Amino acid sequence: MIWCILVLSFLLPHSYAHMDFFTSIGHMTDLINTEKDLVTSLKDYIKAEESKLEQIKKWAEKLDQLTDTATKDPEGFLGHPVNAFKLMKRLNTEWGELENLVLKDMSDGFISNMTIQRQYFPNDEDQAGAAKALLRLQDTYNLDTDTLSRGNLPGVKHKSFLTAEDCFELGKIAYTEADYYHTELWMEQALKQLDDGEMSTVDTVSILDYLSYAVYQQGDLDKAMMLTKRLLELDPEHQRANGNLKYFEYIMSKEKEANKSTTKTDSQTDKETKTKKKEPSKDYLPERQKYEMLCRGEGLKMTPRRQKKLFCRYYDGNQNPKYILGPVKQEDEWDKPRIVRFLEIISDEEIETVKELAKPRLSRATVHDPQTGKLTTAHYRVSKSAWLSGYESPVVSRINLRIQDLTGLDVSTAEELQVANYGVGGQYEPHFDFGRKDEPDAFKELGTGNRIATWLFYMSDVSAGGATVFPEVGASVWPKKGTAVFWYNLFPSGEGDYSTRHAACPVLVGNKWVSNKWIHERGQEFRRPCTLSELE
């Protein structure tokens, strides 16, 4: 059989190679096509191997029957001149051909495809990024490891589960980050699944090795000793475990000696140790608890009295001629700061055009570094973005003009339309859109002043998570395809409104696409006159 090298029907553009796949679901969809092509290539390789083996099998069966007959009466068999000729021919020629067939490597086509595609594969950073995203989702949405492992998430279309090996890998990645809290959670889940009878390539000894140390690092010496002893029952010669056990026993004896000189009894000390709650390590974000509660739809601060003052209406853009006969639907999302939502404000066709224009240009989203004033990537912003100019597409130009007509603000000095697609657990932690007083050069290179307002399109529905939240005021705005929200970042005086500090919550399930327009101060002098009062 002639083996043909397959030409893959789908190749990723070179610009996608090692480009933080985990930060954009949109780019990850291309990997699905890549993997499908590789599976097709692998199946063709299997067919080629099976065909080769079938030829060898037929040859063996034919010669098995022939040699059985020949060995019963060798002289009589070779007395026939044709049999003598064919024996010479087989041993001189045909066995050599069979040898070549056996030695023929049928994997060339598959290996060739793998070599081509490997340059577009995710790398270690992508795998670690996706793992950290699962840990982030676990914390933000208060998910236990068993729920995540079983794939029991709200709004899922394609349920999936984690194997013990997957759980072990998550624990290892947490361990490399010295995140012993999550190391313990996921190593315990891996151990539980093995204890429940799951077959796996990972062994109990390896899990206990990581787990016992993670528990020790969190101060639970009794549990660390118990796990280490269990490990040694399985592998008495385990060098590290033997060393750890001796060390744990030494530490425990020292603690008992120290406790004798205190007024606390052993039972009191044990009780305090057992009731000590383990939590994720504290980080730099002061409002994390409030932020995560809002992401879960908890902690909203809108009172019934204030709620009564929020309305929906048909809005004509302050009597803009385009909207007098065809006003748009507008509703109040929040009062202070005032956040309004425009409904059915961008069509499905416009959304698809914007996404198609943006997708080839998507790159890791950046933030302004207040120290250097330069753009840089950050772990607290997990998404990819692209910038679209009104000059390159009539659709983008029409969208820009729509924003201008409905806000009454001049968008000629605004930034280009930014399109963003969020990745696994994609998020943007609490931040300000405007430059603060300690960042005087934040937008200096633009020469258009500070960001006076933000317009945000939701270009997809999100099955779970992905809300835009305002921790300072306790507001949550949920994505709804075809709508847009708008708020002012600055007071009319030009001072920043610190209540507009906001965040994009991690996407739990789904694919989140947004686009936003940051409108700047220049050009608004007569459209939104300044006031003398600082906070007006």
Secondary structure, DSSP 8 states (H G I E B T S, - for coil): --------S----GGGTTS-GGG-HHHHHHHHHHHHHHHHHHHHHHHHHHHHHHHHHHHHHHHHHHHHHHHHSHHHHHTSHHHHHHHHHIIIIIHHHHHHHHH--TTHHHHHHHHHHHTTS--HHHHHHHHHHHHHHHHHTT--HHHHHHT--TT-SS-----HHHHHHHHHHHHHTT-HHHHHHHHHHHHHHHHTT---SS-HHHHHHHHHHHHHHTT-HHHHHHHHHHHHHH-TT-HHHHHHHHHHHHHHHHHHHHHHTSS--HHHHHHHHHH--------S-TTHHHHHHHHTT------HHHHTT--EEEE-TTT-HHHHSS-EEEEEEETTTTEEEEES-S-HHHHHHHHHHHGGG-EE--EE-TTT-SEE--TTB-EEEEEE-TTS-HHHHHHHHHHHHHH----TTS--EEEEEE-TT--EEEE-SS--TT-TTTTTTTTS-SEEEEEEEE-S--SEE--EEETTTTEEE---TTEEEEEESB-TTS-B-GGG-EEE--EEES--EEEEEEEESTT-TTTS---SSTT-
